[in-house]
């Protein structure tokens, strides 16, 4: 995993353990979402990209902060902008 639980908790300024399971799920989901947006299937290749960490942290933060009313289209468009430089050609 590119981002550890402690790193994302620090990024989000979460200082309690109640949401650890949720954040762990968001970390996995956020990394996969970012890899899908970048069209990269190899984890090592994705993790080597300069914007990968910030994109995953942004995705997790967005899903955590907007878990009740998330607009996934907005999230995806922002991730596309963050990952534009490494996004692989499709089809």
Residue, then its C-alpha position, 0 to 999 in steps of 0.5 A: x500500500x502506497x500510504x499507511x494508515x498512520x500517514x492518512x490519519x495524520x493527513x486528515x488530522x484524525x487522532x482517534x482509532x474509531x475509523x481505522x477500519x473505514x480508513x483502511x478500506x478507503x485507502x485500498x479503494x482510493x489507490x485502486x480508483x487512482x490506478x484506474x483513472x491513470x489506467x495503470x495496472x502495475x502497483x509498482x509502476x503506479x507507486x513510482x509516479x510523482x503524483x500518486x501519493x497526493x492523488x491517493x491521499x486526496x481520494x481518501x480525504x474526499x471519500x472520508x469527508x464526503x462519505x454521506x454525499x460524495x460526488x464521484x464525478x467531481x472526485x474522478x475529474x479532480x483525480x484525472x487532473x492530478x494524474x494527467x501526466x502519467x495517465x496511459x492511453x486508453x483503447 
